[in-house]
Amino acid sequence: MGNKAEINPEKELIIGLETIAGEREKNEALLKVEDLSLSFIQYASGLRQTELKVISNLSIQAYKGEILAVVGSSGSGKSLLAHAILGILPSNAKLEGKIEYDGEELTQERKEEMRGKEIALIPQAITYLDPLMKISNQVIGCVETRNEGLMKKLQREIFQRYDLKPEVERMLPHELSGGMTRRVLVSTAVISSSRLIIADEPTPGLDEKTLNETLSYFKDMADKRCAVILITHDIEAALKISHKIAVFYAGTVLEVANVEDFKNNGENLRHPYTRALWNALPQNKFQAIKGHQPMQDEVIDGCIFYERCSKKKAICSQGIPQLKQINGGVVRCNNAS
């Protein structure tokens, strides 16, 4: 018998995710991130260089007409993934793996060309706005055009849609309330007609009314066939509007679950960490697990969740588990079935 072809688990994952998505038109993958790794070159003593790996073997997909929530604790790599997609990493970053947008590789040159046009970032903080520029000019400035009259008309229509009164046009960023700031940041993405929206922690500190209002904007974008990536700590908020939840931990994906998997006390969740997140919510068991997420400079040979896992086996310390398809989702766990 001849040698068997080598199997690439990460590529099998991509194929599996496409199969799971089915043939519905709205589930065409707009963004594919495959086997992504990110590290930073740093100088230690003297001129000695060290490499700090912050993302490893990360694979996700974002589909047209759907919201993918990316959840996880601080330091898990959520925002760095957004910066990698947008091409705004610092000069000492080393990026490996593959990112595709609309079927073509997303090179650095293509990222710069599409940033703010096809791909838009909705940031968390008001600091992303120019403190000395009027709001109207900042929103219109997101689009390269010579027809300022047309863009002014479009900007006013968008402001009206998001309940921003005419006087907001002449305001400076420090004059906006928290809710108004969110709507202005959303407006910058809408006016650019972007097809991929990345919202980085857009909801912390919001009251219930403003939170639901902000989430409705993302749902509206998905309904218009945009692909939305919602980066958040707030798993409860994510479950209100998302189609899939990607769970990040220590720079990689441990599970991509459908929203329906969180029903029935989360019994259909595949990874122990995802179940731990679910059980930590106040309305559930409000139960924390011992230990902490590994530091970025820790060297781990086996499963990165090994020290905190209640279901660990000997095999879990002998190599990093590969992502595999189970029950309509994907999981990085030797014990999931």
Protein Blocks (a to p, Z undefined) as FASTA:
>chain_A
ZZdddddfklmmmmmmmmmnomafklpcfbdcehiacddddddehjbccdddfbghiacd
ddehiacddeddehilpmmmmmmmnopacfkbccedjddeehiacdfklmmmmgoplpcc
ddfbfklpcfkbcfklmmmmmpccfblmlmmmmmmmmmmmnopafklmmpcfklpcfklm
mmmmmmmmmmnopabdcdehklgoiafklmmmmmmmmmmmmmnopacddddfblmlmmmm
pmbdcddeehiafbdcdfklmgghllmpmbfklmmmmmmpmklnopacedjdddfkbccf
bdfklmmpckbcfklmnocaddddeehiacddfkbZZ
